[in-house]
């Protein structure tokens, strides 16, 4: 199983980006899908989570600006990021709890995609 993240880039303050993360491989089902971020010198922090039941949760710092969504048919999670601030600059990682065809539930991480907010 692999998670492939994409969509990062350089954007001006106030701008928007849409991150995508697609899971592929021997997938039986996916539970939680999340986005984390890690800025230089900081610990990795949870940004947003989408459960298999459709419940979403957000860090206080991104509420109202970030929206997580998922397409279960495509095994893909998205993060729409609006009103970007310089403090949103970080490497963004996707995460998924995936049950594979051998019936085991494991944690998987994407490779990270850089988001830089600067004028």
N, C-alpha and C positions, 0 to 999 in steps of 0.2 A: 504494500500500500504506500502511496506517495501523496503528499499534499503539495500542490504547485500554486504559489502565490504570485500575483501580478498586480500592476496598477499604480505602483508608487511613482514618485517623481518630485520635481521642483515646482512649487506653486507659490504665488504671492499671498500674503495675508488677506484673509477674506475669501479666498478661492475655495474650490472644491476638488475632490478626488473620489474615485470609486475603486476600492480594492476588491479583488476577486481571489478566491482560493478554491481550487478544484481537487477533489479526492479521486484517486483512481487505484485500481487493483482488485484484489479478491474481497470485495466488500459485501457483507450481508446486511448491515444496517449501520446507521450513524446516530449516536446519541447527541450530546452537546457539541456545538461548534462555537468557537470563540475567536476573538481577536485580542492579542496582547501587543504591547509595545515596550520598547526599551530605548531610552535616550542615553547618550554617553554619560557614564559615571553613575547611572541610576539602575535600580533593579527593574526587572521585567514586571510590568503591571498589567492587570486585566482591564481591558477596555470595554468589551461587550460580549455577551453570551446569548446564544439562541438554542433553546432546548428542542428536542425532537417533537415536543408537544406544542411548539409555537410560542413559548414564553421567552421574552427578551429582558435582559438586564444590562444596565450601563453603569460605568464609573461616573461619579458625580461630576467629574471634570469635563465630561463629554456629553452629558445629557442635553438633549435639545439640538445638538449639532451633528451627532453621529447616529446612523441608523444601520442596524445589522439585519440582514435578511438571508434567506437560504432558498435554494431550489433543490428540493430533495430528489427530483428526477435526474438532476445533473450532478448530485453529490457536491454541490458548490455553495459556499457561503460568501456573502458580499458585505462590504462595509462602505456605506456612503458617508463621506466626511465633508461637511459644509462649514462655512465660516472659520476656515483654518486659522490658527494662531501660531506664532513662532514656537510656543511651548509644546505644540503638537509634533514638532520635529523629532523623529525617532525611527527606528527600524520596527516595522509592524510584522508580527508573526501570527499566522493562523494555527489553530489547534482543533483537533477533533478526537472524540472518543468513538472508536470504530470497532464494531464487531465484524470479524472477518469470517470467511467461510469455514474455518476450523472451529468456530463458535467461541473464540477467545475475544475478550474486550480489551483493547489496548489504546494507549495514548499516542497520537501522532502529531508532529509539528511540521509546518511548512518552513521553507528556507529563509523567510524574511524578505520584506520589500521596504526600501528606504523611502520615507516621506520627509521632505525638507521644505519648510515654510520660511521663505525669506523674500525680501524686496530687493 
